[in-house]
């Protein structure tokens, strides 16, 4: 596009847009109320070594919340019903 504009002697304002791809890691667990089970479910997320958003989806209607390690937790119902659940 730029070379064809230069060849034709036209001046153009070129706008650049960046495509941002967001990737998520979603872990599902029936329940993580037991501390041992919670540790079992989040250990692979913490060891992944990536900067993807990490989400743990559990059974029920738990409201979304984020822990001190940046992992988002929510119940399956809000996860499925909220079209923006990956962005919470």
HTML snippet that shows the backbone in 3Dmol.js (N, CA, C, O; Angstrom):
<script src="https://3Dmol.org/build/3Dmol-min.js"></script>
<div id="view" style="width:600px;height:400px;position:relative"></div>
<script>
const pdb = `
ATOM      1  N   UNK A   1       0.821  -1.177   0.000  1.00  0.00           N
ATOM      2  CA  UNK A   1       0.000   0.000   0.000  1.00  0.00           C
ATOM      3  C   UNK A   1       0.871   1.250   0.000  1.00  0.00           C
ATOM      4  O   UNK A   1       0.624   2.182  -0.764  1.00  0.00           O
ATOM      5  N   UNK A   2       1.891   1.270   0.856  1.00  0.00           N
ATOM      6  CA  UNK A   2       2.770   2.422   0.933  1.00  0.00           C
ATOM      7  C   UNK A   2       3.553   2.584  -0.351  1.00  0.00           C
ATOM      8  O   UNK A   2       3.678   3.698  -0.860  1.00  0.00           O
ATOM      9  N   UNK A   3       4.087   1.491  -0.890  1.00  0.00           N
ATOM     10  CA  UNK A   3       4.878   1.593  -2.112  1.00  0.00           C
ATOM     11  C   UNK A   3       4.030   2.036  -3.291  1.00  0.00           C
ATOM     12  O   UNK A   3       4.497   2.809  -4.128  1.00  0.00           O
ATOM     13  N   UNK A   4       2.793   1.563  -3.376  1.00  0.00           N
ATOM     14  CA  UNK A   4       1.936   1.989  -4.480  1.00  0.00           C
ATOM     15  C   UNK A   4       1.560   3.462  -4.348  1.00  0.00           C
ATOM     16  O   UNK A   4       1.417   4.147  -5.362  1.00  0.00           O
ATOM     17  N   UNK A   5       1.396   3.965  -3.129  1.00  0.00           N
ATOM     18  CA  UNK A   5       1.078   5.378  -2.915  1.00  0.00           C
ATOM     19  C   UNK A   5       2.271   6.240  -3.298  1.00  0.00           C
ATOM     20  O   UNK A   5       2.104   7.301  -3.900  1.00  0.00           O
ATOM     21  N   UNK A   6       3.472   5.793  -2.953  1.00  0.00           N
ATOM     22  CA  UNK A   6       4.676   6.553  -3.301  1.00  0.00           C
ATOM     23  C   UNK A   6       4.879   6.543  -4.808  1.00  0.00           C
ATOM     24  O   UNK A   6       5.212   7.571  -5.396  1.00  0.00           O
ATOM     25  N   UNK A   7       4.682   5.400  -5.430  1.00  0.00           N
ATOM     26  CA  UNK A   7       4.852   5.287  -6.878  1.00  0.00           C
ATOM     27  C   UNK A   7       3.900   6.205  -7.620  1.00  0.00           C
ATOM     28  O   UNK A   7       4.272   6.763  -8.652  1.00  0.00           O
ATOM     29  N   UNK A   8       2.726   6.371  -7.144  1.00  0.00           N
ATOM     30  CA  UNK A   8       1.734   7.206  -7.810  1.00  0.00           C
ATOM     31  C   UNK A   8       1.885   8.673  -7.430  1.00  0.00           C
ATOM     32  O   UNK A   8       1.164   9.524  -7.951  1.00  0.00           O
ATOM     33  N   UNK A   9       2.815   8.977  -6.527  1.00  0.00           N
ATOM     34  CA  UNK A   9       3.041  10.348  -6.136  1.00  0.00           C
ATOM     35  C   UNK A   9       1.969  10.934  -5.246  1.00  0.00           C
ATOM     36  O   UNK A   9       1.861  12.154  -5.127  1.00  0.00           O
ATOM     37  N   UNK A  10       1.197  10.109  -4.637  1.00  0.00           N
ATOM     38  CA  UNK A  10       0.134  10.585  -3.756  1.00  0.00           C
ATOM     39  C   UNK A  10       0.646  10.611  -2.319  1.00  0.00           C
ATOM     40  O   UNK A  10       1.466   9.788  -1.913  1.00  0.00           O
ATOM     41  N   UNK A  11       0.150  11.557  -1.584  1.00  0.00           N
ATOM     42  CA  UNK A  11       0.475  11.546  -0.160  1.00  0.00           C
ATOM     43  C   UNK A  11      -0.727  10.970   0.579  1.00  0.00           C
ATOM     44  O   UNK A  11      -1.873  11.348   0.339  1.00  0.00           O
ATOM     45  N   UNK A  12      -0.442  10.095   1.434  1.00  0.00           N
ATOM     46  CA  UNK A  12      -1.500   9.458   2.202  1.00  0.00           C
ATOM     47  C   UNK A  12      -1.097   9.412   3.667  1.00  0.00           C
ATOM     48  O   UNK A  12       0.081   9.320   4.013  1.00  0.00           O
ATOM     49  N   UNK A  13      -2.081   9.475   4.483  1.00  0.00           N
ATOM     50  CA  UNK A  13      -1.842   9.272   5.898  1.00  0.00           C
ATOM     51  C   UNK A  13      -2.144   7.808   6.174  1.00  0.00           C
ATOM     52  O   UNK A  13      -3.261   7.331   5.975  1.00  0.00           O
ATOM     53  N   UNK A  14      -1.146   7.131   6.625  1.00  0.00           N
ATOM     54  CA  UNK A  14      -1.314   5.708   6.901  1.00  0.00           C
ATOM     55  C   UNK A  14      -1.547   5.521   8.395  1.00  0.00           C
ATOM     56  O   UNK A  14      -0.813   6.054   9.227  1.00  0.00           O
ATOM     57  N   UNK A  15      -2.540   4.783   8.701  1.00  0.00           N
ATOM     58  CA  UNK A  15      -2.775   4.480  10.115  1.00  0.00           C
ATOM     59  C   UNK A  15      -2.388   3.031  10.362  1.00  0.00           C
ATOM     60  O   UNK A  15      -2.637   2.148   9.542  1.00  0.00           O
ATOM     61  N   UNK A  16      -1.800   2.826  11.466  1.00  0.00           N
ATOM     62  CA  UNK A  16      -1.381   1.479  11.853  1.00  0.00           C
ATOM     63  C   UNK A  16      -2.281   1.000  12.974  1.00  0.00           C
ATOM     64  O   UNK A  16      -2.607   1.751  13.893  1.00  0.00           O
ATOM     65  N   UNK A  17      -2.662  -0.211  12.889  1.00  0.00           N
ATOM     66  CA  UNK A  17      -3.433  -0.767  13.990  1.00  0.00           C
ATOM     67  C   UNK A  17      -2.738  -2.019  14.467  1.00  0.00           C
ATOM     68  O   UNK A  17      -2.214  -2.805  13.678  1.00  0.00           O
ATOM     69  N   UNK A  18      -2.745  -2.185  15.751  1.00  0.00           N
ATOM     70  CA  UNK A  18      -2.118  -3.359  16.342  1.00  0.00           C
ATOM     71  C   UNK A  18      -3.207  -4.354  16.686  1.00  0.00           C
ATOM     72  O   UNK A  18      -4.257  -3.993  17.216  1.00  0.00           O
ATOM     73  N   UNK A  19      -2.944  -5.594  16.380  1.00  0.00           N
ATOM     74  CA  UNK A  19      -3.863  -6.659  16.748  1.00  0.00           C
ATOM     75  C   UNK A  19      -3.360  -7.245  18.055  1.00  0.00           C
ATOM     76  O   UNK A  19      -2.242  -7.755  18.133  1.00  0.00           O
ATOM     77  N   UNK A  20      -4.177  -7.167  19.055  1.00  0.00           N
ATOM     78  CA  UNK A  20      -3.807  -7.697  20.354  1.00  0.00           C
ATOM     79  C   UNK A  20      -4.540  -9.009  20.548  1.00  0.00           C
ATOM     80  O   UNK A  20      -5.770  -9.062  20.542  1.00  0.00           O
ATOM     81  N   UNK A  21      -3.775 -10.048  20.717  1.00  0.00           N
ATOM     82  CA  UNK A  21      -4.377 -11.359  20.940  1.00  0.00           C
ATOM     83  C   UNK A  21      -4.252 -11.682  22.423  1.00  0.00           C
ATOM     84  O   UNK A  21      -3.155 -11.691  22.981  1.00  0.00           O
ATOM     85  N   UNK A  22      -5.355 -11.938  23.028  1.00  0.00           N
ATOM     86  CA  UNK A  22      -5.364 -12.292  24.434  1.00  0.00           C
ATOM     87  C   UNK A  22      -5.605 -13.790  24.543  1.00  0.00           C
ATOM     88  O   UNK A  22      -6.509 -14.339  23.914  1.00  0.00           O
ATOM     89  N   UNK A  23      -4.801 -14.418  25.329  1.00  0.00           N
ATOM     90  CA  UNK A  23      -4.958 -15.847  25.513  1.00  0.00           C
ATOM     91  C   UNK A  23      -5.265 -16.114  26.986  1.00  0.00           C
ATOM     92  O   UNK A  23      -4.729 -15.460  27.880  1.00  0.00           O
ATOM     93  N   UNK A  24      -6.117 -17.063  27.204  1.00  0.00           N
ATOM     94  CA  UNK A  24      -6.546 -17.418  28.550  1.00  0.00           C
ATOM     95  C   UNK A  24      -6.218 -18.873  28.826  1.00  0.00           C
ATOM     96  O   UNK A  24      -6.230 -19.709  27.922  1.00  0.00           O
ATOM     97  N   UNK A  25      -5.933 -19.159  30.059  1.00  0.00           N
ATOM     98  CA  UNK A  25      -5.803 -20.536  30.514  1.00  0.00           C
ATOM     99  C   UNK A  25      -6.954 -20.774  31.479  1.00  0.00           C
ATOM    100  O   UNK A  25      -7.062 -20.113  32.512  1.00  0.00           O
ATOM    101  N   UNK A  26      -7.809 -21.722  31.132  1.00  0.00           N
ATOM    102  CA  UNK A  26      -8.997 -21.985  31.950  1.00  0.00           C
ATOM    103  C   UNK A  26      -8.885 -23.380  32.553  1.00  0.00           C
ATOM    104  O   UNK A  26      -8.700 -24.371  31.847  1.00  0.00           O
ATOM    105  N   UNK A  27      -9.000 -23.428  33.859  1.00  0.00           N
ATOM    106  CA  UNK A  27      -8.972 -24.688  34.598  1.00  0.00           C
ATOM    107  C   UNK A  27     -10.357 -24.889  35.186  1.00  0.00           C
ATOM    108  O   UNK A  27     -10.950 -23.946  35.710  1.00  0.00           O
ATOM    109  N   UNK A  28     -10.875 -26.094  35.107  1.00  0.00           N
ATOM    110  CA  UNK A  28     -12.183 -26.363  35.706  1.00  0.00           C
ATOM    111  C   UNK A  28     -12.023 -27.340  36.866  1.00  0.00           C
ATOM    112  O   UNK A  28     -11.208 -28.261  36.820  1.00  0.00           O
ATOM    113  N   UNK A  29     -12.808 -27.118  37.888  1.00  0.00           N
ATOM    114  CA  UNK A  29     -12.794 -27.991  39.055  1.00  0.00           C
ATOM    115  C   UNK A  29     -14.183 -27.963  39.674  1.00  0.00           C
ATOM    116  O   UNK A  29     -14.820 -26.911  39.729  1.00  0.00           O
ATOM    117  N   UNK A  30     -14.649 -29.101  40.134  1.00  0.00           N
ATOM    118  CA  UNK A  30     -15.969 -29.140  40.759  1.00  0.00           C
ATOM    119  C   UNK A  30     -15.994 -28.245  41.988  1.00  0.00           C
ATOM    120  O   UNK A  30     -16.927 -27.464  42.180  1.00  0.00           O
ATOM    121  N   UNK A  31     -14.975 -28.362  42.811  1.00  0.00           N
ATOM    122  CA  UNK A  31     -14.895 -27.550  44.030  1.00  0.00           C
ATOM    123  C   UNK A  31     -13.428 -27.348  44.386  1.00  0.00           C
ATOM    124  O   UNK A  31     -12.600 -28.233  44.171  1.00  0.00           O
ATOM    125  N   UNK A  32     -13.118 -26.189  44.927  1.00  0.00           N
ATOM    126  CA  UNK A  32     -11.755 -25.921  45.395  1.00  0.00           C
ATOM    127  C   UNK A  32     -11.776 -25.419  46.838  1.00  0.00           C
ATOM    128  O   UNK A  32     -10.855 -24.729  47.274  1.00  0.00           O
ATOM    129  N   UNK A  33     -12.834 -25.769  47.576  1.00  0.00           N
ATOM    130  CA  UNK A  33     -12.952 -25.327  48.961  1.00  0.00           C
ATOM    131  C   UNK A  33     -11.875 -25.951  49.841  1.00  0.00           C
ATOM    132  O   UNK A  33     -11.393 -25.306  50.772  1.00  0.00           O
ATOM    133  N   UNK A  34     -11.492 -27.183  49.565  1.00  0.00           N
ATOM    134  CA  UNK A  34     -10.424 -27.839  50.312  1.00  0.00           C
ATOM    135  C   UNK A  34      -9.087 -27.229  49.876  1.00  0.00           C
ATOM    136  O   UNK A  34      -8.793 -27.203  48.681  1.00  0.00           O
ATOM    137  N   UNK A  35      -8.269 -26.739  50.818  1.00  0.00           N
ATOM    138  CA  UNK A  35      -6.994 -26.107  50.451  1.00  0.00           C
ATOM    139  C   UNK A  35      -6.075 -26.992  49.615  1.00  0.00           C
ATOM    140  O   UNK A  35      -5.367 -26.500  48.736  1.00  0.00           O
ATOM    141  N   UNK A  36      -6.085 -28.288  49.886  1.00  0.00           N
ATOM    142  CA  UNK A  36      -5.253 -29.221  49.118  1.00  0.00           C
ATOM    143  C   UNK A  36      -5.731 -29.310  47.668  1.00  0.00           C
ATOM    144  O   UNK A  36      -4.923 -29.335  46.740  1.00  0.00           O
ATOM    145  N   UNK A  37      -7.041 -29.357  47.486  1.00  0.00           N
ATOM    146  CA  UNK A  37      -7.617 -29.419  46.136  1.00  0.00           C
ATOM    147  C   UNK A  37      -7.336 -28.119  45.378  1.00  0.00           C
ATOM    148  O   UNK A  37      -7.009 -28.139  44.192  1.00  0.00           O
ATOM    149  N   UNK A  38      -7.467 -26.994  46.076  1.00  0.00           N
ATOM    150  CA  UNK A  38      -7.182 -25.704  45.447  1.00  0.00           C
ATOM    151  C   UNK A  38      -5.733 -25.654  44.965  1.00  0.00           C
ATOM    152  O   UNK A  38      -5.459 -25.242  43.838  1.00  0.00           O
ATOM    153  N   UNK A  39      -4.818 -26.075  45.822  1.00  0.00           N
ATOM    154  CA  UNK A  39      -3.397 -26.090  45.449  1.00  0.00           C
ATOM    155  C   UNK A  39      -3.167 -26.995  44.242  1.00  0.00           C
ATOM    156  O   UNK A  39      -2.407 -26.651  43.336  1.00  0.00           O
ATOM    157  N   UNK A  40      -3.823 -28.149  44.234  1.00  0.00           N
ATOM    158  CA  UNK A  40      -3.701 -29.096  43.125  1.00  0.00           C
ATOM    159  C   UNK A  40      -4.163 -28.465  41.810  1.00  0.00           C
ATOM    160  O   UNK A  40      -3.560 -28.699  40.763  1.00  0.00           O
ATOM    161  N   UNK A  41      -5.214 -27.679  41.864  1.00  0.00           N
ATOM    162  CA  UNK A  41      -5.777 -27.083  40.647  1.00  0.00           C
ATOM    163  C   UNK A  41      -4.973 -25.886  40.142  1.00  0.00           C
ATOM    164  O   UNK A  41      -4.867 -25.683  38.932  1.00  0.00           O
ATOM    165  N   UNK A  42      -4.408 -25.094  41.048  1.00  0.00           N
ATOM    166  CA  UNK A  42      -3.714 -23.888  40.576  1.00  0.00           C
ATOM    167  C   UNK A  42      -2.217 -24.091  40.331  1.00  0.00           C
ATOM    168  O   UNK A  42      -1.593 -23.271  39.658  1.00  0.00           O
ATOM    169  N   UNK A  43      -1.632 -25.166  40.864  1.00  0.00           N
ATOM    170  CA  UNK A  43      -0.196 -25.395  40.662  1.00  0.00           C
ATOM    171  C   UNK A  43       0.187 -25.411  39.184  1.00  0.00           C
ATOM    172  O   UNK A  43       1.162 -24.752  38.825  1.00  0.00           O
ATOM    173  N   UNK A  44      -0.521 -26.122  38.306  1.00  0.00           N
ATOM    174  CA  UNK A  44      -0.141 -26.092  36.883  1.00  0.00           C
ATOM    175  C   UNK A  44      -0.257 -24.685  36.270  1.00  0.00           C
ATOM    176  O   UNK A  44       0.517 -24.324  35.383  1.00  0.00           O
ATOM    177  N   UNK A  45      -1.218 -23.905  36.745  1.00  0.00           N
ATOM    178  CA  UNK A  45      -1.366 -22.549  36.233  1.00  0.00           C
ATOM    179  C   UNK A  45      -0.162 -21.692  36.612  1.00  0.00           C
ATOM    180  O   UNK A  45       0.341 -20.917  35.799  1.00  0.00           O
ATOM    181  N   UNK A  46       0.287 -21.839  37.839  1.00  0.00           N
ATOM    182  CA  UNK A  46       1.411 -21.048  38.313  1.00  0.00           C
ATOM    183  C   UNK A  46       2.736 -21.485  37.699  1.00  0.00           C
ATOM    184  O   UNK A  46       3.652 -20.675  37.554  1.00  0.00           O
ATOM    185  N   UNK A  47       2.841 -22.759  37.339  1.00  0.00           N
ATOM    186  CA  UNK A  47       4.084 -23.277  36.751  1.00  0.00           C
ATOM    187  C   UNK A  47       4.152 -23.098  35.239  1.00  0.00           C
ATOM    188  O   UNK A  47       5.161 -23.443  34.624  1.00  0.00           O
ATOM    189  N   UNK A  48       3.109 -22.571  34.639  1.00  0.00           N
ATOM    190  CA  UNK A  48       3.069 -22.473  33.176  1.00  0.00           C
ATOM    191  C   UNK A  48       4.146 -21.542  32.617  1.00  0.00           C
ATOM    192  O   UNK A  48       4.613 -21.734  31.495  1.00  0.00           O
ATOM    193  N   UNK A  49       4.533 -20.546  33.392  1.00  0.00           N
ATOM    194  CA  UNK A  49       5.581 -19.647  32.932  1.00  0.00           C
ATOM    195  C   UNK A  49       5.141 -18.659  31.862  1.00  0.00           C
ATOM    196  O   UNK A  49       5.981 -17.988  31.263  1.00  0.00           O
ATOM    197  N   UNK A  50       3.852 -18.559  31.615  1.00  0.00           N
ATOM    198  CA  UNK A  50       3.364 -17.611  30.602  1.00  0.00           C
ATOM    199  C   UNK A  50       2.664 -16.441  31.294  1.00  0.00           C
ATOM    200  O   UNK A  50       2.528 -16.411  32.517  1.00  0.00           O
ATOM    201  N   UNK A  51       2.235 -15.505  30.500  1.00  0.00           N
ATOM    202  CA  UNK A  51       1.559 -14.331  31.033  1.00  0.00           C
ATOM    203  C   UNK A  51       0.080 -14.318  30.648  1.00  0.00           C
ATOM    204  O   UNK A  51      -0.550 -13.261  30.652  1.00  0.00           O
ATOM    205  N   UNK A  52      -0.477 -15.482  30.315  1.00  0.00           N
ATOM    206  CA  UNK A  52      -1.880 -15.574  29.962  1.00  0.00           C
ATOM    207  C   UNK A  52      -2.742 -15.347  31.201  1.00  0.00           C
ATOM    208  O   UNK A  52      -2.331 -15.620  32.329  1.00  0.00           O
ATOM    209  N   UNK A  53      -3.936 -14.845  30.957  1.00  0.00           N
ATOM    210  CA  UNK A  53      -4.890 -14.696  32.055  1.00  0.00           C
ATOM    211  C   UNK A  53      -5.334 -16.085  32.496  1.00  0.00           C
ATOM    212  O   UNK A  53      -5.666 -16.934  31.668  1.00  0.00           O
ATOM    213  N   UNK A  54      -5.335 -16.306  33.792  1.00  0.00           N
ATOM    214  CA  UNK A  54      -5.663 -17.624  34.332  1.00  0.00           C
ATOM    215  C   UNK A  54      -7.010 -17.558  35.051  1.00  0.00           C
ATOM    216  O   UNK A  54      -7.249 -16.688  35.888  1.00  0.00           O
ATOM    217  N   UNK A  55      -7.880 -18.507  34.699  1.00  0.00           N
ATOM    218  CA  UNK A  55      -9.235 -18.551  35.245  1.00  0.00           C
ATOM    219  C   UNK A  55      -9.524 -19.957  35.747  1.00  0.00           C
ATOM    220  O   UNK A  55      -9.245 -20.938  35.057  1.00  0.00           O
ATOM    221  N   UNK A  56     -10.080 -20.054  36.942  1.00  0.00           N
ATOM    222  CA  UNK A  56     -10.540 -21.331  37.477  1.00  0.00           C
ATOM    223  C   UNK A  56     -12.058 -21.253  37.559  1.00  0.00           C
ATOM    224  O   UNK A  56     -12.615 -20.382  38.228  1.00  0.00           O
ATOM    225  N   UNK A  57     -12.715 -22.172  36.870  1.00  0.00           N
ATOM    226  CA  UNK A  57     -14.177 -22.224  36.854  1.00  0.00           C
ATOM    227  C   UNK A  57     -14.612 -23.398  37.727  1.00  0.00           C
ATOM    228  O   UNK A  57     -14.171 -24.532  37.540  1.00  0.00           O
ATOM    229  N   UNK A  58     -15.489 -23.098  38.686  1.00  0.00           N
ATOM    230  CA  UNK A  58     -15.981 -24.129  39.596  1.00  0.00           C
ATOM    231  C   UNK A  58     -17.486 -24.298  39.419  1.00  0.00           C
ATOM    232  O   UNK A  58     -18.128 -23.543  38.688  1.00  0.00           O
ATOM    233  N   UNK A  59     -18.029 -25.288  40.090  1.00  0.00           N
ATOM    234  CA  UNK A  59     -19.478 -25.486  40.008  1.00  0.00           C
ATOM    235  C   UNK A  59     -20.184 -24.352  40.746  1.00  0.00           C
ATOM    236  O   UNK A  59     -19.599 -23.692  41.605  1.00  0.00           O
ATOM    237  N   UNK A  60     -21.425 -24.143  40.403  1.00  0.00           N
ATOM    238  CA  UNK A  60     -22.233 -23.193  41.145  1.00  0.00           C
ATOM    239  C   UNK A  60     -22.264 -21.786  40.592  1.00  0.00           C
ATOM    240  O   UNK A  60     -22.036 -21.546  39.406  1.00  0.00           O
ATOM    241  N   UNK A  61     -22.558 -20.857  41.502  1.00  0.00           N
ATOM    242  CA  UNK A  61     -22.840 -19.482  41.120  1.00  0.00           C
ATOM    243  C   UNK A  61     -21.879 -18.493  41.789  1.00  0.00           C
ATOM    244  O   UNK A  61     -22.245 -17.343  42.028  1.00  0.00           O
ATOM    245  N   UNK A  62     -20.667 -18.928  42.090  1.00  0.00           N
ATOM    246  CA  UNK A  62     -19.706 -18.055  42.780  1.00  0.00           C
ATOM    247  C   UNK A  62     -19.396 -16.826  41.933  1.00  0.00           C
ATOM    248  O   UNK A  62     -19.132 -16.924  40.735  1.00  0.00           O
ATOM    249  N   UNK A  63     -19.436 -15.667  42.587  1.00  0.00           N
ATOM    250  CA  UNK A  63     -19.129 -14.414  41.900  1.00  0.00           C
ATOM    251  C   UNK A  63     -17.632 -14.379  41.576  1.00  0.00           C
ATOM    252  O   UNK A  63     -16.817 -14.919  42.324  1.00  0.00           O
ATOM    253  N   UNK A  64     -17.282 -13.745  40.466  1.00  0.00           N
ATOM    254  CA  UNK A  64     -15.860 -13.654  40.095  1.00  0.00           C
ATOM    255  C   UNK A  64     -15.047 -12.884  41.140  1.00  0.00           C
ATOM    256  O   UNK A  64     -15.476 -11.850  41.652  1.00  0.00           O
ATOM    257  N   UNK A  65     -13.872 -13.416  41.434  1.00  0.00           N
ATOM    258  CA  UNK A  65     -12.926 -12.717  42.290  1.00  0.00           C
ATOM    259  C   UNK A  65     -11.509 -13.117  41.878  1.00  0.00           C
ATOM    260  O   UNK A  65     -11.300 -14.167  41.270  1.00  0.00           O
ATOM    261  N   UNK A  66     -10.564 -12.283  42.209  1.00  0.00           N
ATOM    262  CA  UNK A  66      -9.165 -12.510  41.837  1.00  0.00           C
ATOM    263  C   UNK A  66      -8.352 -12.669  43.114  1.00  0.00           C
ATOM    264  O   UNK A  66      -8.507 -11.893  44.058  1.00  0.00           O
ATOM    265  N   UNK A  67      -7.481 -13.684  43.139  1.00  0.00           N
ATOM    266  CA  UNK A  67      -6.649 -13.884  44.323  1.00  0.00           C
ATOM    267  C   UNK A  67      -5.354 -13.075  44.229  1.00  0.00           C
ATOM    268  O   UNK A  67      -5.134 -12.347  43.260  1.00  0.00           O
ATOM    269  N   UNK A  68      -4.510 -13.210  45.234  1.00  0.00           N
ATOM    270  CA  UNK A  68      -3.266 -12.441  45.303  1.00  0.00           C
ATOM    271  C   UNK A  68      -2.252 -12.841  44.224  1.00  0.00           C
ATOM    272  O   UNK A  68      -1.277 -12.125  43.995  1.00  0.00           O
ATOM    273  N   UNK A  69      -2.476 -13.963  43.572  1.00  0.00           N
ATOM    274  CA  UNK A  69      -1.578 -14.411  42.500  1.00  0.00           C
ATOM    275  C   UNK A  69      -2.115 -14.043  41.117  1.00  0.00           C
ATOM    276  O   UNK A  69      -1.526 -14.407  40.100  1.00  0.00           O
ATOM    277  N   UNK A  70      -3.230 -13.325  41.088  1.00  0.00           N
ATOM    278  CA  UNK A  70      -3.786 -12.874  39.819  1.00  0.00           C
ATOM    279  C   UNK A  70      -4.685 -13.877  39.122  1.00  0.00           C
ATOM    280  O   UNK A  70      -5.052 -13.676  37.964  1.00  0.00           O
ATOM    281  N   UNK A  71      -5.044 -14.953  39.804  1.00  0.00           N
ATOM    282  CA  UNK A  71      -5.917 -15.969  39.223  1.00  0.00           C
ATOM    283  C   UNK A  71      -7.368 -15.578  39.499  1.00  0.00           C
ATOM    284  O   UNK A  71      -7.734 -15.259  40.631  1.00  0.00           O
ATOM    285  N   UNK A  72      -8.183 -15.608  38.450  1.00  0.00           N
ATOM    286  CA  UNK A  72      -9.601 -15.299  38.576  1.00  0.00           C
ATOM    287  C   UNK A  72     -10.375 -16.580  38.851  1.00  0.00           C
ATOM    288  O   UNK A  72     -10.134 -17.605  38.213  1.00  0.00           O
ATOM    289  N   UNK A  73     -11.294 -16.523  39.792  1.00  0.00           N
ATOM    290  CA  UNK A  73     -12.155 -17.657  40.141  1.00  0.00           C
ATOM    291  C   UNK A  73     -13.597 -17.243  39.916  1.00  0.00           C
ATOM    292  O   UNK A  73     -13.982 -16.115  40.222  1.00  0.00           O
ATOM    293  N   UNK A  74     -14.394 -18.156  39.380  1.00  0.00           N
ATOM    294  CA  UNK A  74     -15.830 -17.895  39.237  1.00  0.00           C
ATOM    295  C   UNK A  74     -16.569 -19.208  39.050  1.00  0.00           C
ATOM    296  O   UNK A  74     -15.997 -20.218  38.640  1.00  0.00           O
ATOM    297  N   UNK A  75     -17.853 -19.164  39.361  1.00  0.00           N
ATOM    298  CA  UNK A  75     -18.696 -20.329  39.167  1.00  0.00           C
ATOM    299  C   UNK A  75     -19.057 -20.496  37.695  1.00  0.00           C
ATOM    300  O   UNK A  75     -18.940 -19.562  36.902  1.00  0.00           O
ATOM    301  N   UNK A  76     -19.489 -21.681  37.353  1.00  0.00           N
ATOM    302  CA  UNK A  76     -19.834 -21.994  35.966  1.00  0.00           C
ATOM    303  C   UNK A  76     -21.006 -21.142  35.467  1.00  0.00           C
ATOM    304  O   UNK A  76     -21.054 -20.782  34.290  1.00  0.00           O
ATOM    305  N   UNK A  77     -21.937 -20.824  36.348  1.00  0.00           N
ATOM    306  CA  UNK A  77     -23.111 -20.053  35.920  1.00  0.00           C
ATOM    307  C   UNK A  77     -22.716 -18.641  35.476  1.00  0.00           C
ATOM    308  O   UNK A  77     -23.086 -18.242  34.372  1.00  0.00           O
ATOM    309  N   UNK A  78     -21.985 -17.868  36.281  1.00  0.00           N
ATOM    310  CA  UNK A  78     -21.562 -16.554  35.787  1.00  0.00           C
ATOM    311  C   UNK A  78     -20.628 -16.655  34.574  1.00  0.00           C
ATOM    312  O   UNK A  78     -20.655 -15.807  33.681  1.00  0.00           O
ATOM    313  N   UNK A  79     -19.810 -17.701  34.562  1.00  0.00           N
ATOM    314  CA  UNK A  79     -18.888 -17.881  33.432  1.00  0.00           C
ATOM    315  C   UNK A  79     -19.648 -18.034  32.118  1.00  0.00           C
ATOM    316  O   UNK A  79     -19.276 -17.446  31.103  1.00  0.00           O
ATOM    317  N   UNK A  80     -20.715 -18.827  32.148  1.00  0.00           N
ATOM    318  CA  UNK A  80     -21.467 -19.074  30.911  1.00  0.00           C
ATOM    319  C   UNK A  80     -22.454 -17.955  30.567  1.00  0.00           C
ATOM    320  O   UNK A  80     -22.698 -17.686  29.391  1.00  0.00           O
ATOM    321  N   UNK A  81     -23.014 -17.312  31.568  1.00  0.00           N
ATOM    322  CA  UNK A  81     -24.045 -16.317  31.307  1.00  0.00           C
ATOM    323  C   UNK A  81     -23.514 -14.908  31.008  1.00  0.00           C
ATOM    324  O   UNK A  81     -24.212 -14.101  30.393  1.00  0.00           O
ATOM    325  N   UNK A  82     -22.297 -14.617  31.436  1.00  0.00           N
ATOM    326  CA  UNK A  82     -21.741 -13.292  31.224  1.00  0.00           C
ATOM    327  C   UNK A  82     -20.847 -13.313  29.993  1.00  0.00           C
ATOM    328  O   UNK A  82     -19.807 -13.972  29.989  1.00  0.00           O
ATOM    329  N   UNK A  83     -21.246 -12.597  28.951  1.00  0.00           N
ATOM    330  CA  UNK A  83     -20.468 -12.618  27.707  1.00  0.00           C
ATOM    331  C   UNK A  83     -19.068 -12.037  27.892  1.00  0.00           C
ATOM    332  O   UNK A  83     -18.187 -12.281  27.068  1.00  0.00           O
ATOM    333  N   UNK A  84     -18.852 -11.274  28.962  1.00  0.00           N
ATOM    334  CA  UNK A  84     -17.544 -10.683  29.229  1.00  0.00           C
ATOM    335  C   UNK A  84     -16.779 -11.421  30.311  1.00  0.00           C
ATOM    336  O   UNK A  84     -15.839 -10.865  30.879  1.00  0.00           O
ATOM    337  N   UNK A  85     -17.148 -12.642  30.611  1.00  0.00           N
ATOM    338  CA  UNK A  85     -16.529 -13.357  31.735  1.00  0.00           C
ATOM    339  C   UNK A  85     -15.024 -13.552  31.569  1.00  0.00           C
ATOM    340  O   UNK A  85     -14.310 -13.655  32.567  1.00  0.00           O
ATOM    341  N   UNK A  86     -14.532 -13.606  30.350  1.00  0.00           N
ATOM    342  CA  UNK A  86     -13.094 -13.768  30.159  1.00  0.00           C
ATOM    343  C   UNK A  86     -12.344 -12.466  30.436  1.00  0.00           C
ATOM    344  O   UNK A  86     -11.126 -12.481  30.613  1.00  0.00           O
ATOM    345  N   UNK A  87     -13.042 -11.367  30.475  1.00  0.00           N
ATOM    346  CA  UNK A  87     -12.399 -10.074  30.685  1.00  0.00           C
ATOM    347  C   UNK A  87     -12.556  -9.539  32.101  1.00  0.00           C
ATOM    348  O   UNK A  87     -12.139  -8.416  32.384  1.00  0.00           O
ATOM    349  N   UNK A  88     -13.146 -10.318  32.990  1.00  0.00           N
ATOM    350  CA  UNK A  88     -13.362  -9.837  34.373  1.00  0.00           C
ATOM    351  C   UNK A  88     -12.080  -9.878  35.162  1.00  0.00           C
ATOM    352  O   UNK A  88     -12.067  -9.513  36.337  1.00  0.00           O
TER     353      UNK A  88
END
`;
const viewer = $3Dmol.createViewer("view");
viewer.addModel(pdb, "pdb");
viewer.setStyle({}, {cartoon: {color: "spectrum"}});
viewer.zoomTo();
viewer.render();
</script>
